[in-house]
Amino acid sequence: MAPGSLPSTERRARYYTDVATAFARWNRRDDCIRALLAAEHHAPEETHARPAVKSLVSGLLLSGRTTMELRGLAARVGVLA
């Protein structure tokens, strides 16, 4: 299914969040971050408020190298001061 065919921005954001979770489980870190950024692009308020996103971003911060993109996302979702 193409994310653009989903009926709302919130559903598109949820789609990308679910994709990010799958990428994280497959240890595809860069793909995971790209999917999270796509979710944020479609519905930032929705993405920033989701506990699952906060948990995923926290795990990414602890498990490997951090990029400026990841640090920025972490700050925006409230897991990095």
N, C-alpha and C positions, 0 to 999 in steps of 0.2 A: 504494500500500500504506500502510495506517495504521501508524505506528510502534508503537502499542499492541498490535498483533497479532504483533509479533516475539516469539520465544520467550524471550529473556533480556534483562536490563538491559544487558549488554555489547553485544548486537546493536543495541539501541535507541541506545546511545551511538555506536556505529559509524555507524548511519544518520544521526544528527544531525551527526556529524563530516563525513560525505560531503556532506551538504546544505550545511554551512558552506563546504566547499571549492568547491562549485559557486557559491554566492553570492559568494565572494571573486573567482572568475574573471569573474563578471558585474558586478563592482564594486558589489555590493549590500552594503556594509559593515555597516549596522545589522542586516540580516537574517543576515549571517554571524555577528555577535556573538551574536545571539539563539539561533542554532542551536548555537553552541559552549556557551552557557550551558545549553541544554537537554541537550546531551550530558553536561555536567558534573553536572547534576541527576540524571540517570539512573544514571551510573556514574562518580563523581568519581575514584576511583583509576585506573580505566581511561583516562579522559580526561587526567588529569595525567601519566600515564606515556607517552603516545603522542608519538613524535618529530614526527609530522605535525601534531599540535595545537600543539606548541611552535613549530614553524616558522610555522604559520599565524598564531598570536598575535604572534610576533615581527614578522612582516610587517605586521600591522595596526598595531602600535605605531609602526613606521617610516613608514607610508604615509599617515597622516592624523591627524585629531584623536583624542585619547584621552579616554575617558569614565571615570568612576569604576568602572563595570562592567568595562570592558576592563582597566584597571589592576589591579583586584582579581583578575580571571581570570589575568592575566599573572603576578602574584605567586604565585598558587596553583599554576600549572603550572611555575613556577621560571624564568621568563624575565625577571623584574623583581626586582631586589634591594630 
